[in-house]
Every structure is written in C-alpha cells, then in structure tokens.
Amino acid sequence: MRDGETMTGHIALVTGASRGLGHALSRVLGARGWHVVAVARTEGGLTELDDAIRAAGGPPATLAPLDVADVEAMRHLCRHVFERWGRLDLWAHCAVHAPPMAPAGHIDPRDWERALAVNARAPGLMIPLVEPLLRAAPAGQALFFDDLRAGQKFFGAYGATKAAQIALARSWAAETVRIGPRVTVLSPAPMATALRARFFPGEAREGLATAADEAARLLGEAGLAPLAGPGGLG
C-alpha cells in the first residue's frame, strides 16, 4: 500500500478505482481536494490514477493494489484507514467481475465462483468493515451502482451476482435511514468503458456517455455537488 500525504479534509474509499467509473469518480473527487483511498488489483491503473489526480492539482492518493474478494486484505485496509484518519466520508463501490457471456447451461464453474466472490460476497463482507468508518464521519455515505442486465439472456452469471449486490445495498439503505450511514444506489447511463465493450463488442461508442461526465453527474445526484467546473473532468 502506498500512502498519500496526511489529509484533514474529506476521505473517500473507492473500490474498483483503476478503470471505468471508479477511475473517473476518483479523479473527480481528487481534483476537488478529497483524499482518495484507491483500491484495485491493477497497480498500473492505480499509478495512472494518482498521476491524473496530481496533474489536476489534487492531493496524492493512497494506492491499495488489493483484491476486494480478499477479506483479510480488506480488513487490514479498513484498520489502516481507522488508525490514520478515524473515519471515511464516502465509500464508492465500483469493483465488479464480468465473466464471459454464456447461456446459463454453459457457465464455467470458475467464472461463476469468481463472479460470486467479487460481485456478491465481497460487498457483503466489506459492509461490516466500512460501516463503522462511515458512521464516524459527520455525514458518511456509501454509493452503489445498479445494472439492469439481470434476467437478460447470456448475462446469467454477471446479472445474478450484480443483482444480489444491489439487493444487499438496498437492504442496508433501508436499515440505516435513521441511524446512518446514508446508502445510495445510483443508475449510471450506458458508458464507453472497457466493461461495456466486453459485453457489446463492435457497438458504436459515439452515443455513449463518458465515464468522466457520468462520475460528475452521479456525485451530484448523490448530493456531493458541486463537483464540476474548473479542476474537474467536465
């Protein structure tokens, strides 16, 4: 783990920060002065993220090249966050595993297990670790990102495990309305990301939203505006 500078401002944990929406969210937050604790398995993507945040005038990020499915690694990370900052102001959960599209009768057992581990089991194990950190902040909030592909043909492994994650997040949101933290499920527009390209190869990308624009829009929808303008990604 590579720490950024000590911060007294807002602290955001972004899981799945090396690419796509997680990368864009981290850049928007970092450019606005948030200290980003960026988690992903791809160390190169995290380094590029840190470079982009610094280039936008933001503080160095804390880079954690970890697998969200490794509960011991996540427990160590959350302990580190507590010992250093004592809280989290935001958790944006973008980590996802996209197994190959396949009919339900032909799903590879290894793809199924990995989809379960990342998309369903990992957030279930992380919520008890992150919740106390969010409650320690004045207005801690968790963000999850819905995907409506559950039940569509060939999306069985991805759709089922992603739907399980969102069902868990909605339950957590209902349970914490009065006591916090605030839990918000957001619906991104179709974006020109590597994940979508894997699902829809050859699709024309001109009509798709950019991850940068969606990041700014979704953070505003979650009540974290203003996040666009000078220093942002818009």
N, C-alpha and C positions, 0 to 999 in steps of 0.2 A: 504494500500500500504506500502511495506517495502522497504526503500531505501538502496542501497549500498553506498559505500564511494564516496565522490566527486571526479570526474574524469576530466582530461583536455584532454584526448585522444578521440578516436572515440566513438560515441554513436550510438547504434543500437536498434531500436524498433522491437521486434519480436512478432507478434500476432499469437497465437496458439503455444505457446512455451513449453507446458507441456509434449508433447509426439511427436513421429514421427519425421518428417523432421524439424519442428520448434524447437524441443528439440535439435536435432543434430546440426542445424545451430547455435543455441545459445551457445552450448558447444564449437564448433569450434571458433566462434568469441570471446567468453570469454577467451578461452585458449590462444588466440593471443593478449590479453590485451584490447579488446574492452569492454566498459561498456554496458551491455545488459539490456534493459528495457523489461522484460518478461511478456507477457500478456496471461492469460488463465483462465478458470473457475476453474480448478483443482488446489487447493492450495498445495496439497501434491506433485503433479508433479512439481510445481514451486520450492518448497523447495528442492526436489531431484536435480533439475537442478542447483540451487545455490550451493549445496554441491559438485556437479561434477565439476563445474567451479572453485571453490576454490581449490579442490583437484588437478586440473591441473595447479594451480599456477596463475589463473586469478583473476581479481577483483570481489568482491561481486556484484551480480546483483541487480537491482531494481525489486522487485516482485510485480506484479499488478494482483491479483486474480479477474478479471473482465470479464464480458460478452461483446464481441465485438459488439453484437447487441444492447447494451445499449448506445445510442448515448450520453446521458448526462455523463455517466461514461467515455466514450472516450474523450469527450470534456474536462472534468476535468483532465484526464491524460495528454492530449496534452498541456493544460495550465501549468501543473506541469513541464513538460519537458521544455517548453519555459522559465519558471521562473527560473529553476535550471541551464539549460545548454544553452538555447538560440537557439538550433538547433538540428537536427538529421542528422547523416551522412548516415544512412541506415534505411529503413523500409522493413522488410521481412514479407510478409503476408501469413501465413500458416494456419490460422484458417479456419475450414471447418466443416460443419454439414453433416453427411452421414445418410440420412433417410433409413429405411428398403427398400430393393429392392422390387419392386412391379410392376405389369403391370400398364400402365397409367390409365386404367379404375378403378384401385383399390387403388390409392394413398390416404392415410389418410389425411384429410384436415389439421390436426395439424402438421403432418410431412412436408407437403407442405409449410405451413406458416413458420415453423422453418427453413427449407432449404432456403426459400426466405430471411428471416431475416438475417441469418448468411452468406450465400454464395453470395448473390447479394446486399441486402440493406446495410449491414454493411460496405463493402468497399466503396460503393457509398457515404455514409455519412462520412467515415473517410478521404477520399482523400482531401476534402477541409480543414480538420483539420491538416493533416500531411504535405500537400504540402508547406505551408509557412516555416515549420521547416526544410524541406529538402532544400528549396531554400536558407535558411540562412547558410547552410554548404558550404564549398568550392566546393564539388563535391557530393552533395546529390543524393542518388539513392533509388528507390523502386523496390522490387522484387516480382513478382507474379509467380505462379507455375501452369502450364497448366495441364489439364487432358483430354484425348481424348475419354472419355466414352459417351459424348453427342451423342444421337441418337441410342445408343445400347439398346437392349431390357432389360427391368426391371430397367434401370438407369434413368428413366424419371425425377424424382424429383431432384436427385443429378446432373445428366448430364445437365439438362436445367439451373439450377441455377448457377452451376460452369461455364458453357459456358457464361452466362450473365456477371459473374465477369471478365472473361478473355477478353470478348469484350470491357468492360469498361476500363480495363487496357491497351489494345491495342490502344484505342482512346486517353487515357491520354498520352501514349508514343508518339503517332503521334503529339499531340498538344504541347509537351514540348521539341521537338528535339532541337530547337534553344534557348529556354529560360530556360530549366531545370525545375525540376529535371529530371535526366535520369530515365526512367522507362523500366524495362527489364522483359520480360516474358520468363521463363525457362521451360524446359520439363524434369522432373525427370524420371529416369528409374524406372521400377517396383521395389518396395522396400518391404522388410519383415517388414511391420508395422501392427499395430492393425487395421488400416483403411482397408488395403488390405485384411487382414484376415477376416474382416467382410463381404467384398464383395465376397471373394473366400475361404470359409471355406474348410479345408482339402487340400488346394493346397500345393504342395511340396515347401518348402521355400529355399532349398539349392541353387537354381539357381537365387534367387532374390538378388538385391543389398542391402547392409546395408544402413540405413539412414545416418550413420556417413560418409561412403565413398561418398554417393551422396551429402551430405552437402559440403564437401571439393571440390568435382568436380564442383558443381553448383556455388559456390562462386568464384572459379577460372574462370569459364566461364563468370561470371558477371564482371570480371576484378578486383576482390578483392583478388587475389593471391599475395604473397604466403601464403597459409593457411594450408598446410600440413607439416608434419615433426615433429621434437621434440616439445612436448607440445600440438600437435593437437590430432586428434582422429584416424589418419590413422594407 
